[in-house]
Amino acid sequence: MTPEERFTKLEEAMLVNSSMVVRLEQNMDRLEANMSRLEQNMDRGFAELRTAQMKTEQSLQTMSAGMIALFEHIEQFIQGREGNGRKQ
């Protein structure tokens, strides 16, 4: 192989490598954009989950308070301190 042929092959290899680097950079840019979108979606999802959790906790507190009041009322009814919906 002559030096010119070697040089030509090296130039071709460099062009191929350069093309691969350009494609790699493009893919990296797309990947970064996708990761950014995913992060935003996850942040939004976590915020929605926190809101839902707070609403659930409030509902549970309301339900618990109602159950306690109901149990107290039933206990008073059983002990005969209330009759047919009116306090004695």
PyMOL Python script that loads the backbone (N, CA, C, O; Angstrom):
from pymol import cmd

cmd.read_pdbstr("""\
ATOM      1  N   MET A   1       0.858  -1.166   0.000  1.00  0.00           N
ATOM      2  CA  MET A   1       0.000   0.000   0.000  1.00  0.00           C
ATOM      3  C   MET A   1       0.906   1.232   0.000  1.00  0.00           C
ATOM      4  O   MET A   1       1.842   1.353   0.791  1.00  0.00           O
ATOM      5  N   THR A   2       0.597   2.102  -0.886  1.00  0.00           N
ATOM      6  CA  THR A   2       1.417   3.312  -1.027  1.00  0.00           C
ATOM      7  C   THR A   2       1.006   4.334   0.029  1.00  0.00           C
ATOM      8  O   THR A   2      -0.090   4.240   0.582  1.00  0.00           O
ATOM      9  N   PRO A   3       1.845   5.281   0.309  1.00  0.00           N
ATOM     10  CA  PRO A   3       1.497   6.323   1.277  1.00  0.00           C
ATOM     11  C   PRO A   3       0.243   7.098   0.867  1.00  0.00           C
ATOM     12  O   PRO A   3      -0.542   7.508   1.722  1.00  0.00           O
ATOM     13  N   GLU A   4       0.056   7.299  -0.440  1.00  0.00           N
ATOM     14  CA  GLU A   4      -1.144   8.016  -0.892  1.00  0.00           C
ATOM     15  C   GLU A   4      -2.407   7.213  -0.590  1.00  0.00           C
ATOM     16  O   GLU A   4      -3.417   7.772  -0.162  1.00  0.00           O
ATOM     17  N   GLU A   5      -2.347   5.909  -0.812  1.00  0.00           N
ATOM     18  CA  GLU A   5      -3.507   5.046  -0.518  1.00  0.00           C
ATOM     19  C   GLU A   5      -3.807   5.036   0.983  1.00  0.00           C
ATOM     20  O   GLU A   5      -4.961   5.089   1.410  1.00  0.00           O
ATOM     21  N   ARG A   6      -2.739   4.967   1.759  1.00  0.00           N
ATOM     22  CA  ARG A   6      -2.908   5.017   3.217  1.00  0.00           C
ATOM     23  C   ARG A   6      -3.576   6.332   3.620  1.00  0.00           C
ATOM     24  O   ARG A   6      -4.517   6.346   4.413  1.00  0.00           O
ATOM     25  N   PHE A   7      -3.085   7.413   3.073  1.00  0.00           N
ATOM     26  CA  PHE A   7      -3.626   8.727   3.381  1.00  0.00           C
ATOM     27  C   PHE A   7      -5.097   8.811   2.977  1.00  0.00           C
ATOM     28  O   PHE A   7      -5.910   9.363   3.718  1.00  0.00           O
ATOM     29  N   THR A   8      -5.441   8.274   1.819  1.00  0.00           N
ATOM     30  CA  THR A   8      -6.826   8.271   1.346  1.00  0.00           C
ATOM     31  C   THR A   8      -7.719   7.473   2.294  1.00  0.00           C
ATOM     32  O   THR A   8      -8.827   7.903   2.614  1.00  0.00           O
ATOM     33  N   LYS A   9      -7.238   6.309   2.743  1.00  0.00           N
ATOM     34  CA  LYS A   9      -8.027   5.490   3.679  1.00  0.00           C
ATOM     35  C   LYS A   9      -8.214   6.208   5.004  1.00  0.00           C
ATOM     36  O   LYS A   9      -9.296   6.162   5.589  1.00  0.00           O
ATOM     37  N   LEU A  10      -7.176   6.868   5.478  1.00  0.00           N
ATOM     38  CA  LEU A  10      -7.284   7.631   6.730  1.00  0.00           C
ATOM     39  C   LEU A  10      -8.285   8.774   6.591  1.00  0.00           C
ATOM     40  O   LEU A  10      -9.073   9.036   7.500  1.00  0.00           O
ATOM     41  N   GLU A  11      -8.246   9.456   5.438  1.00  0.00           N
ATOM     42  CA  GLU A  11      -9.214  10.533   5.203  1.00  0.00           C
ATOM     43  C   GLU A  11     -10.641   9.990   5.204  1.00  0.00           C
ATOM     44  O   GLU A  11     -11.538  10.600   5.787  1.00  0.00           O
ATOM     45  N   GLU A  12     -10.852   8.855   4.557  1.00  0.00           N
ATOM     46  CA  GLU A  12     -12.185   8.239   4.522  1.00  0.00           C
ATOM     47  C   GLU A  12     -12.639   7.849   5.926  1.00  0.00           C
ATOM     48  O   GLU A  12     -13.791   8.064   6.303  1.00  0.00           O
ATOM     49  N   ALA A  13     -11.718   7.277   6.687  1.00  0.00           N
ATOM     50  CA  ALA A  13     -12.055   6.881   8.061  1.00  0.00           C
ATOM     51  C   ALA A  13     -12.393   8.106   8.905  1.00  0.00           C
ATOM     52  O   ALA A  13     -13.316   8.069   9.719  1.00  0.00           O
ATOM     53  N   MET A  14     -11.649   9.186   8.711  1.00  0.00           N
ATOM     54  CA  MET A  14     -11.927  10.412   9.443  1.00  0.00           C
ATOM     55  C   MET A  14     -13.297  10.980   9.071  1.00  0.00           C
ATOM     56  O   MET A  14     -14.013  11.481   9.939  1.00  0.00           O
ATOM     57  N   LEU A  15     -13.666  10.908   7.793  1.00  0.00           N
ATOM     58  CA  LEU A  15     -14.991  11.384   7.369  1.00  0.00           C
ATOM     59  C   LEU A  15     -16.096  10.552   8.005  1.00  0.00           C
ATOM     60  O   LEU A  15     -17.105  11.086   8.465  1.00  0.00           O
ATOM     61  N   VAL A  16     -15.890   9.227   8.025  1.00  0.00           N
ATOM     62  CA  VAL A  16     -16.879   8.347   8.646  1.00  0.00           C
ATOM     63  C   VAL A  16     -16.987   8.674  10.134  1.00  0.00           C
ATOM     64  O   VAL A  16     -18.093   8.797  10.660  1.00  0.00           O
ATOM     65  N   ASN A  17     -15.847   8.818  10.817  1.00  0.00           N
ATOM     66  CA  ASN A  17     -15.865   9.150  12.251  1.00  0.00           C
ATOM     67  C   ASN A  17     -16.537  10.495  12.494  1.00  0.00           C
ATOM     68  O   ASN A  17     -17.303  10.647  13.445  1.00  0.00           O
ATOM     69  N   SER A  18     -16.254  11.457  11.647  1.00  0.00           N
ATOM     70  CA  SER A  18     -16.855  12.784  11.778  1.00  0.00           C
ATOM     71  C   SER A  18     -18.369  12.692  11.629  1.00  0.00           C
ATOM     72  O   SER A  18     -19.111  13.312  12.391  1.00  0.00           O
ATOM     73  N   SER A  19     -18.824  11.922  10.650  1.00  0.00           N
ATOM     74  CA  SER A  19     -20.257  11.734  10.452  1.00  0.00           C
ATOM     75  C   SER A  19     -20.892  11.061  11.670  1.00  0.00           C
ATOM     76  O   SER A  19     -21.991  11.432  12.084  1.00  0.00           O
ATOM     77  N   MET A  20     -20.208  10.084  12.236  1.00  0.00           N
ATOM     78  CA  MET A  20     -20.731   9.388  13.415  1.00  0.00           C
ATOM     79  C   MET A  20     -20.792  10.321  14.624  1.00  0.00           C
ATOM     80  O   MET A  20     -21.727  10.247  15.421  1.00  0.00           O
ATOM     81  N   VAL A  21     -19.805  11.188  14.760  1.00  0.00           N
ATOM     82  CA  VAL A  21     -19.799  12.151  15.867  1.00  0.00           C
ATOM     83  C   VAL A  21     -20.973  13.111  15.731  1.00  0.00           C
ATOM     84  O   VAL A  21     -21.632  13.426  16.722  1.00  0.00           O
ATOM     85  N   VAL A  22     -21.241  13.580  14.515  1.00  0.00           N
ATOM     86  CA  VAL A  22     -22.375  14.489  14.286  1.00  0.00           C
ATOM     87  C   VAL A  22     -23.682  13.806  14.663  1.00  0.00           C
ATOM     88  O   VAL A  22     -24.520  14.407  15.335  1.00  0.00           O
ATOM     89  N   ARG A  23     -23.869  12.557  14.238  1.00  0.00           N
ATOM     90  CA  ARG A  23     -25.097  11.820  14.568  1.00  0.00           C
ATOM     91  C   ARG A  23     -25.205  11.595  16.073  1.00  0.00           C
ATOM     92  O   ARG A  23     -26.288  11.691  16.650  1.00  0.00           O
ATOM     93  N   LEU A  24     -24.060  11.292  16.705  1.00  0.00           N
ATOM     94  CA  LEU A  24     -24.052  11.091  18.151  1.00  0.00           C
ATOM     95  C   LEU A  24     -24.462  12.366  18.878  1.00  0.00           C
ATOM     96  O   LEU A  24     -25.236  12.317  19.834  1.00  0.00           O
ATOM     97  N   GLU A  25     -23.949  13.498  18.433  1.00  0.00           N
ATOM     98  CA  GLU A  25     -24.320  14.780  19.044  1.00  0.00           C
ATOM     99  C   GLU A  25     -25.814  15.057  18.861  1.00  0.00           C
ATOM    100  O   GLU A  25     -26.473  15.533  19.786  1.00  0.00           O
ATOM    101  N   GLN A  26     -26.349  14.762  17.676  1.00  0.00           N
ATOM    102  CA  GLN A  26     -27.782  14.954  17.434  1.00  0.00           C
ATOM    103  C   GLN A  26     -28.605  14.054  18.356  1.00  0.00           C
ATOM    104  O   GLN A  26     -29.606  14.485  18.930  1.00  0.00           O
ATOM    105  N   ASN A  27     -28.175  12.814  18.489  1.00  0.00           N
ATOM    106  CA  ASN A  27     -28.886  11.889  19.373  1.00  0.00           C
ATOM    107  C   ASN A  27     -28.817  12.352  20.822  1.00  0.00           C
ATOM    108  O   ASN A  27     -29.798  12.248  21.557  1.00  0.00           O
ATOM    109  N   MET A  28     -27.671  12.858  21.228  1.00  0.00           N
ATOM    110  CA  MET A  28     -27.526  13.367  22.593  1.00  0.00           C
ATOM    111  C   MET A  28     -28.451  14.561  22.829  1.00  0.00           C
ATOM    112  O   MET A  28     -29.060  14.679  23.892  1.00  0.00           O
ATOM    113  N   ASP A  29     -28.553  15.443  21.834  1.00  0.00           N
ATOM    114  CA  ASP A  29     -29.460  16.592  21.965  1.00  0.00           C
ATOM    115  C   ASP A  29     -30.903  16.122  22.115  1.00  0.00           C
ATOM    116  O   ASP A  29     -31.643  16.646  22.948  1.00  0.00           O
ATOM    117  N   ARG A  30     -31.305  15.139  21.314  1.00  0.00           N
ATOM    118  CA  ARG A  30     -32.666  14.600  21.422  1.00  0.00           C
ATOM    119  C   ARG A  30     -32.873  13.937  22.785  1.00  0.00           C
ATOM    120  O   ARG A  30     -33.926  14.085  23.405  1.00  0.00           O
ATOM    121  N   LEU A  31     -31.871  13.218  23.232  1.00  0.00           N
ATOM    122  CA  LEU A  31     -31.965  12.555  24.530  1.00  0.00           C
ATOM    123  C   LEU A  31     -32.110  13.566  25.659  1.00  0.00           C
ATOM    124  O   LEU A  31     -32.924  13.378  26.563  1.00  0.00           O
ATOM    125  N   GLU A  32     -31.327  14.634  25.613  1.00  0.00           N
ATOM    126  CA  GLU A  32     -31.435  15.681  26.630  1.00  0.00           C
ATOM    127  C   GLU A  32     -32.824  16.316  26.625  1.00  0.00           C
ATOM    128  O   GLU A  32     -33.392  16.573  27.687  1.00  0.00           O
ATOM    129  N   ALA A  33     -33.367  16.567  25.447  1.00  0.00           N
ATOM    130  CA  ALA A  33     -34.704  17.157  25.344  1.00  0.00           C
ATOM    131  C   ALA A  33     -35.747  16.206  25.914  1.00  0.00           C
ATOM    132  O   ALA A  33     -36.647  16.626  26.641  1.00  0.00           O
ATOM    133  N   ASN A  34     -35.623  14.916  25.582  1.00  0.00           N
ATOM    134  CA  ASN A  34     -36.568  13.925  26.114  1.00  0.00           C
ATOM    135  C   ASN A  34     -36.464  13.817  27.629  1.00  0.00           C
ATOM    136  O   ASN A  34     -37.479  13.740  28.321  1.00  0.00           O
ATOM    137  N   MET A  35     -35.256  13.812  28.137  1.00  0.00           N
ATOM    138  CA  MET A  35     -35.066  13.723  29.587  1.00  0.00           C
ATOM    139  C   MET A  35     -35.677  14.933  30.289  1.00  0.00           C
ATOM    140  O   MET A  35     -36.282  14.804  31.353  1.00  0.00           O
ATOM    141  N   SER A  36     -35.516  16.093  29.694  1.00  0.00           N
ATOM    142  CA  SER A  36     -36.090  17.307  30.269  1.00  0.00           C
ATOM    143  C   SER A  36     -37.616  17.220  30.307  1.00  0.00           C
ATOM    144  O   SER A  36     -38.237  17.573  31.310  1.00  0.00           O
ATOM    145  N   ARG A  37     -38.217  16.750  29.212  1.00  0.00           N
ATOM    146  CA  ARG A  37     -39.680  16.588  29.176  1.00  0.00           C
ATOM    147  C   ARG A  37     -40.139  15.568  30.208  1.00  0.00           C
ATOM    148  O   ARG A  37     -41.136  15.775  30.900  1.00  0.00           O
ATOM    149  N   LEU A  38     -39.407  14.469  30.306  1.00  0.00           N
ATOM    150  CA  LEU A  38     -39.778  13.447  31.285  1.00  0.00           C
ATOM    151  C   LEU A  38     -39.689  13.982  32.711  1.00  0.00           C
ATOM    152  O   LEU A  38     -40.547  13.691  33.544  1.00  0.00           O
ATOM    153  N   GLU A  39     -38.658  14.759  32.983  1.00  0.00           N
ATOM    154  CA  GLU A  39     -38.507  15.340  34.311  1.00  0.00           C
ATOM    155  C   GLU A  39     -39.678  16.272  34.631  1.00  0.00           C
ATOM    156  O   GLU A  39     -40.214  16.248  35.739  1.00  0.00           O
ATOM    157  N   GLN A  40     -40.068  17.093  33.654  1.00  0.00           N
ATOM    158  CA  GLN A  40     -41.202  17.992  33.862  1.00  0.00           C
ATOM    159  C   GLN A  40     -42.488  17.199  34.094  1.00  0.00           C
ATOM    160  O   GLN A  40     -43.288  17.547  34.963  1.00  0.00           O
ATOM    161  N   ASN A  41     -42.684  16.131  33.312  1.00  0.00           N
ATOM    162  CA  ASN A  41     -43.876  15.298  33.485  1.00  0.00           C
ATOM    163  C   ASN A  41     -43.886  14.638  34.856  1.00  0.00           C
ATOM    164  O   ASN A  41     -44.930  14.556  35.503  1.00  0.00           O
ATOM    165  N   MET A  42     -42.729  14.169  35.297  1.00  0.00           N
ATOM    166  CA  MET A  42     -42.652  13.535  36.613  1.00  0.00           C
ATOM    167  C   MET A  42     -42.937  14.544  37.713  1.00  0.00           C
ATOM    168  O   MET A  42     -43.653  14.240  38.666  1.00  0.00           O
ATOM    169  N   ASP A  43     -42.377  15.751  37.585  1.00  0.00           N
ATOM    170  CA  ASP A  43     -42.634  16.792  38.578  1.00  0.00           C
ATOM    171  C   ASP A  43     -44.121  17.110  38.655  1.00  0.00           C
ATOM    172  O   ASP A  43     -44.680  17.265  39.740  1.00  0.00           O
ATOM    173  N   ARG A  44     -44.757  17.206  37.479  1.00  0.00           N
ATOM    174  CA  ARG A  44     -46.196  17.473  37.435  1.00  0.00           C
ATOM    175  C   ARG A  44     -46.969  16.317  38.073  1.00  0.00           C
ATOM    176  O   ARG A  44     -47.919  16.532  38.825  1.00  0.00           O
ATOM    177  N   GLY A  45     -46.551  15.099  37.764  1.00  0.00           N
ATOM    178  CA  GLY A  45     -47.206  13.919  38.332  1.00  0.00           C
ATOM    179  C   GLY A  45     -47.065  13.865  39.839  1.00  0.00           C
ATOM    180  O   GLY A  45     -48.022  13.548  40.544  1.00  0.00           O
ATOM    181  N   PHE A  46     -45.862  14.178  40.343  1.00  0.00           N
ATOM    182  CA  PHE A  46     -45.655  14.181  41.796  1.00  0.00           C
ATOM    183  C   PHE A  46     -46.509  15.249  42.459  1.00  0.00           C
ATOM    184  O   PHE A  46     -47.061  15.023  43.536  1.00  0.00           O
ATOM    185  N   ALA A  47     -46.620  16.408  41.825  1.00  0.00           N
ATOM    186  CA  ALA A  47     -47.454  17.479  42.385  1.00  0.00           C
ATOM    187  C   ALA A  47     -48.919  17.027  42.445  1.00  0.00           C
ATOM    188  O   ALA A  47     -49.615  17.290  43.426  1.00  0.00           O
ATOM    189  N   GLU A  48     -49.376  16.352  41.398  1.00  0.00           N
ATOM    190  CA  GLU A  48     -50.759  15.845  41.390  1.00  0.00           C
ATOM    191  C   GLU A  48     -50.945  14.792  42.474  1.00  0.00           C
ATOM    192  O   GLU A  48     -51.982  14.757  43.136  1.00  0.00           O
ATOM    193  N   LEU A  49     -49.959  13.946  42.654  1.00  0.00           N
ATOM    194  CA  LEU A  49     -50.044  12.928  43.704  1.00  0.00           C
ATOM    195  C   LEU A  49     -50.088  13.568  45.095  1.00  0.00           C
ATOM    196  O   LEU A  49     -50.849  13.132  45.958  1.00  0.00           O
ATOM    197  N   ARG A  50     -49.268  14.608  45.309  1.00  0.00           N
ATOM    198  CA  ARG A  50     -49.288  15.291  46.608  1.00  0.00           C
ATOM    199  C   ARG A  50     -50.654  15.923  46.858  1.00  0.00           C
ATOM    200  O   ARG A  50     -51.178  15.858  47.970  1.00  0.00           O
ATOM    201  N   THR A  51     -51.231  16.535  45.823  1.00  0.00           N
ATOM    202  CA  THR A  51     -52.554  17.138  45.967  1.00  0.00           C
ATOM    203  C   THR A  51     -53.597  16.075  46.291  1.00  0.00           C
ATOM    204  O   THR A  51     -54.438  16.269  47.170  1.00  0.00           O
ATOM    205  N   ALA A  52     -53.541  14.957  45.583  1.00  0.00           N
ATOM    206  CA  ALA A  52     -54.488  13.871  45.830  1.00  0.00           C
ATOM    207  C   ALA A  52     -54.308  13.307  47.237  1.00  0.00           C
ATOM    208  O   ALA A  52     -55.288  12.969  47.901  1.00  0.00           O
ATOM    209  N   GLN A  53     -53.068  13.205  47.688  1.00  0.00           N
ATOM    210  CA  GLN A  53     -52.814  12.691  49.030  1.00  0.00           C
ATOM    211  C   GLN A  53     -53.388  13.631  50.087  1.00  0.00           C
ATOM    212  O   GLN A  53     -53.981  13.184  51.069  1.00  0.00           O
ATOM    213  N   MET A  54     -53.207  14.938  49.880  1.00  0.00           N
ATOM    214  CA  MET A  54     -53.751  15.899  50.840  1.00  0.00           C
ATOM    215  C   MET A  54     -55.274  15.813  50.887  1.00  0.00           C
ATOM    216  O   MET A  54     -55.862  15.844  51.969  1.00  0.00           O
ATOM    217  N   LYS A  55     -55.919  15.705  49.723  1.00  0.00           N
ATOM    218  CA  LYS A  55     -57.378  15.581  49.688  1.00  0.00           C
ATOM    219  C   LYS A  55     -57.829  14.298  50.377  1.00  0.00           C
ATOM    220  O   LYS A  55     -58.828  14.290  51.097  1.00  0.00           O
ATOM    221  N   THR A  56     -57.091  13.218  50.154  1.00  0.00           N
ATOM    222  CA  THR A  56     -57.431  11.942  50.779  1.00  0.00           C
ATOM    223  C   THR A  56     -57.301  12.042  52.292  1.00  0.00           C
ATOM    224  O   THR A  56     -58.162  11.555  53.025  1.00  0.00           O
ATOM    225  N   GLU A  57     -56.223  12.675  52.765  1.00  0.00           N
ATOM    226  CA  GLU A  57     -56.042  12.839  54.205  1.00  0.00           C
ATOM    227  C   GLU A  57     -57.166  13.673  54.813  1.00  0.00           C
ATOM    228  O   GLU A  57     -57.660  13.354  55.894  1.00  0.00           O
ATOM    229  N   GLN A  58     -57.572  14.743  54.122  1.00  0.00           N
ATOM    230  CA  GLN A  58     -58.676  15.564  54.613  1.00  0.00           C
ATOM    231  C   GLN A  58     -59.971  14.757  54.661  1.00  0.00           C
ATOM    232  O   GLN A  58     -60.741  14.856  55.617  1.00  0.00           O
ATOM    233  N   SER A  59     -60.201  13.960  53.622  1.00  0.00           N
ATOM    234  CA  SER A  59     -61.408  13.132  53.593  1.00  0.00           C
ATOM    235  C   SER A  59     -61.391  12.110  54.715  1.00  0.00           C
ATOM    236  O   SER A  59     -62.416  11.857  55.348  1.00  0.00           O
ATOM    237  N   LEU A  60     -60.226  11.523  54.960  1.00  0.00           N
ATOM    238  CA  LEU A  60     -60.111  10.541  56.043  1.00  0.00           C
ATOM    239  C   LEU A  60     -60.352  11.193  57.394  1.00  0.00           C
ATOM    240  O   LEU A  60     -60.990  10.595  58.261  1.00  0.00           O
ATOM    241  N   GLN A  61     -59.854  12.410  57.591  1.00  0.00           N
ATOM    242  CA  GLN A  61     -60.092  13.114  58.846  1.00  0.00           C
ATOM    243  C   GLN A  61     -61.577  13.406  59.036  1.00  0.00           C
ATOM    244  O   GLN A  61     -62.117  13.243  60.130  1.00  0.00           O
ATOM    245  N   THR A  62     -62.228  13.839  57.961  1.00  0.00           N
ATOM    246  CA  THR A  62     -63.661  14.116  58.022  1.00  0.00           C
ATOM    247  C   THR A  62     -64.435  12.837  58.323  1.00  0.00           C
ATOM    248  O   THR A  62     -65.337  12.825  59.160  1.00  0.00           O
ATOM    249  N   MET A  63     -64.070  11.771  57.634  1.00  0.00           N
ATOM    250  CA  MET A  63     -64.744  10.491  57.848  1.00  0.00           C
ATOM    251  C   MET A  63     -64.493   9.989  59.267  1.00  0.00           C
ATOM    252  O   MET A  63     -65.409   9.465  59.902  1.00  0.00           O
ATOM    253  N   SER A  64     -63.292  10.136  59.766  1.00  0.00           N
ATOM    254  CA  SER A  64     -62.966   9.685  61.113  1.00  0.00           C
ATOM    255  C   SER A  64     -63.771  10.464  62.154  1.00  0.00           C
ATOM    256  O   SER A  64     -64.296   9.892  63.109  1.00  0.00           O
ATOM    257  N   ALA A  65     -63.858  11.776  61.951  1.00  0.00           N
ATOM    258  CA  ALA A  65     -64.645  12.593  62.885  1.00  0.00           C
ATOM    259  C   ALA A  65     -66.109  12.176  62.854  1.00  0.00           C
ATOM    260  O   ALA A  65     -66.756  12.094  63.898  1.00  0.00           O
ATOM    261  N   GLY A  66     -66.633  11.911  61.661  1.00  0.00           N
ATOM    262  CA  GLY A  66     -68.020  11.460  61.548  1.00  0.00           C
ATOM    263  C   GLY A  66     -68.238  10.111  62.212  1.00  0.00           C
ATOM    264  O   GLY A  66     -69.261   9.890  62.860  1.00  0.00           O
ATOM    265  N   MET A  67     -67.284   9.217  62.053  1.00  0.00           N
ATOM    266  CA  MET A  67     -67.405   7.892  62.676  1.00  0.00           C
ATOM    267  C   MET A  67     -67.353   7.999  64.193  1.00  0.00           C
ATOM    268  O   MET A  67     -68.103   7.316  64.892  1.00  0.00           O
ATOM    269  N   ILE A  68     -66.477   8.848  64.704  1.00  0.00           N
ATOM    270  CA  ILE A  68     -66.392   9.036  66.158  1.00  0.00           C
ATOM    271  C   ILE A  68     -67.715   9.578  66.690  1.00  0.00           C
ATOM    272  O   ILE A  68     -68.216   9.105  67.711  1.00  0.00           O
ATOM    273  N   ALA A  69     -68.280  10.565  66.004  1.00  0.00           N
ATOM    274  CA  ALA A  69     -69.565  11.126  66.426  1.00  0.00           C
ATOM    275  C   ALA A  69     -70.661  10.061  66.362  1.00  0.00           C
ATOM    276  O   ALA A  69     -71.504   9.977  67.256  1.00  0.00           O
ATOM    277  N   LEU A  70     -70.647   9.252  65.305  1.00  0.00           N
ATOM    278  CA  LEU A  70     -71.639   8.183  65.178  1.00  0.00           C
ATOM    279  C   LEU A  70     -71.490   7.162  66.300  1.00  0.00           C
ATOM    280  O   LEU A  70     -72.480   6.748  66.902  1.00  0.00           O
ATOM    281  N   PHE A  71     -70.254   6.757  66.582  1.00  0.00           N
ATOM    282  CA  PHE A  71     -70.029   5.782  67.655  1.00  0.00           C
ATOM    283  C   PHE A  71     -70.481   6.329  69.006  1.00  0.00           C
ATOM    284  O   PHE A  71     -71.056   5.603  69.816  1.00  0.00           O
ATOM    285  N   GLU A  72     -70.217   7.619  69.244  1.00  0.00           N
ATOM    286  CA  GLU A  72     -70.662   8.234  70.500  1.00  0.00           C
ATOM    287  C   GLU A  72     -72.187   8.231  70.582  1.00  0.00           C
ATOM    288  O   GLU A  72     -72.766   7.934  71.627  1.00  0.00           O
ATOM    289  N   HIS A  73     -72.821   8.566  69.468  1.00  0.00           N
ATOM    290  CA  HIS A  73     -74.283   8.583  69.438  1.00  0.00           C
ATOM    291  C   HIS A  73     -74.839   7.175  69.672  1.00  0.00           C
ATOM    292  O   HIS A  73     -75.785   7.002  70.441  1.00  0.00           O
ATOM    293  N   ILE A  74     -74.268   6.193  69.025  1.00  0.00           N
ATOM    294  CA  ILE A  74     -74.728   4.807  69.206  1.00  0.00           C
ATOM    295  C   ILE A  74     -74.521   4.372  70.650  1.00  0.00           C
ATOM    296  O   ILE A  74     -75.389   3.723  71.234  1.00  0.00           O
ATOM    297  N   GLU A  75     -73.394   4.721  71.220  1.00  0.00           N
ATOM    298  CA  GLU A  75     -73.108   4.349  72.613  1.00  0.00           C
ATOM    299  C   GLU A  75     -74.140   4.985  73.553  1.00  0.00           C
ATOM    300  O   GLU A  75     -74.637   4.328  74.468  1.00  0.00           O
ATOM    301  N   GLN A  76     -74.457   6.250  73.327  1.00  0.00           N
ATOM    302  CA  GLN A  76     -75.459   6.916  74.150  1.00  0.00           C
ATOM    303  C   GLN A  76     -76.828   6.264  73.957  1.00  0.00           C
ATOM    304  O   GLN A  76     -77.576   6.099  74.920  1.00  0.00           O
ATOM    305  N   PHE A  77     -77.154   5.898  72.735  1.00  0.00           N
ATOM    306  CA  PHE A  77     -78.431   5.245  72.464  1.00  0.00           C
ATOM    307  C   PHE A  77     -78.505   3.904  73.175  1.00  0.00           C
ATOM    308  O   PHE A  77     -79.526   3.569  73.776  1.00  0.00           O
ATOM    309  N   ILE A  78     -77.420   3.135  73.105  1.00  0.00           N
ATOM    310  CA  ILE A  78     -77.384   1.819  73.751  1.00  0.00           C
ATOM    311  C   ILE A  78     -77.541   1.966  75.261  1.00  0.00           C
ATOM    312  O   ILE A  78     -78.223   1.167  75.902  1.00  0.00           O
ATOM    313  N   GLN A  79     -76.913   2.982  75.817  1.00  0.00           N
ATOM    314  CA  GLN A  79     -76.989   3.173  77.268  1.00  0.00           C
ATOM    315  C   GLN A  79     -78.309   3.829  77.680  1.00  0.00           C
ATOM    316  O   GLN A  79     -78.550   4.043  78.868  1.00  0.00           O
ATOM    317  N   GLY A  80     -79.144   4.140  76.725  1.00  0.00           N
ATOM    318  CA  GLY A  80     -80.475   4.668  77.009  1.00  0.00           C
ATOM    319  C   GLY A  80     -80.491   6.134  77.357  1.00  0.00           C
ATOM    320  O   GLY A  80     -81.452   6.615  77.958  1.00  0.00           O
ATOM    321  N   ARG A  81     -79.464   6.848  76.999  1.00  0.00           N
ATOM    322  CA  ARG A  81     -79.445   8.275  77.313  1.00  0.00           C
ATOM    323  C   ARG A  81     -80.111   9.114  76.239  1.00  0.00           C
ATOM    324  O   ARG A  81     -80.324  10.312  76.428  1.00  0.00           O
ATOM    325  N   GLU A  82     -80.437   8.500  75.121  1.00  0.00           N
ATOM    326  CA  GLU A  82     -81.155   9.191  74.061  1.00  0.00           C
ATOM    327  C   GLU A  82     -82.225   8.273  73.545  1.00  0.00           C
ATOM    328  O   GLU A  82     -82.059   7.054  73.505  1.00  0.00           O
ATOM    329  N   GLY A  83     -83.312   8.865  73.155  1.00  0.00           N
ATOM    330  CA  GLY A  83     -84.378   8.038  72.629  1.00  0.00           C
ATOM    331  C   GLY A  83     -84.943   8.603  71.344  1.00  0.00           C
ATOM    332  O   GLY A  83     -85.291   9.783  71.291  1.00  0.00           O
ATOM    333  N   ASN A  84     -85.039   7.812  70.337  1.00  0.00           N
ATOM    334  CA  ASN A  84     -85.647   8.150  69.056  1.00  0.00           C
ATOM    335  C   ASN A  84     -85.245   9.527  68.525  1.00  0.00           C
ATOM    336  O   ASN A  84     -86.105  10.300  68.103  1.00  0.00           O
ATOM    337  N   GLY A  85     -83.986   9.831  68.541  1.00  0.00           N
ATOM    338  CA  GLY A  85     -83.485  11.046  67.914  1.00  0.00           C
ATOM    339  C   GLY A  85     -83.625  12.295  68.741  1.00  0.00           C
ATOM    340  O   GLY A  85     -83.268  13.372  68.266  1.00  0.00           O
ATOM    341  N   ARG A  86     -84.130  12.207  69.966  1.00  0.00           N
ATOM    342  CA  ARG A  86     -84.197  13.404  70.806  1.00  0.00           C
ATOM    343  C   ARG A  86     -83.470  13.145  72.111  1.00  0.00           C
ATOM    344  O   ARG A  86     -83.547  12.057  72.682  1.00  0.00           O
ATOM    345  N   LYS A  87     -82.774  14.151  72.563  1.00  0.00           N
ATOM    346  CA  LYS A  87     -82.006  14.005  73.806  1.00  0.00           C
ATOM    347  C   LYS A  87     -82.952  14.096  74.991  1.00  0.00           C
ATOM    348  O   LYS A  87     -83.931  14.842  74.981  1.00  0.00           O
ATOM    349  N   GLN A  88     -82.631  13.322  75.997  1.00  0.00           N
ATOM    350  CA  GLN A  88     -83.463  13.363  77.202  1.00  0.00           C
ATOM    351  C   GLN A  88     -82.808  14.131  78.315  1.00  0.00           C
ATOM    352  O   GLN A  88     -83.380  14.258  79.398  1.00  0.00           O
TER     353      GLN A  88
END
""", "prot")
cmd.dss("prot")
cmd.show_as("cartoon", "prot")
cmd.util.cbc("prot")
cmd.orient("prot")
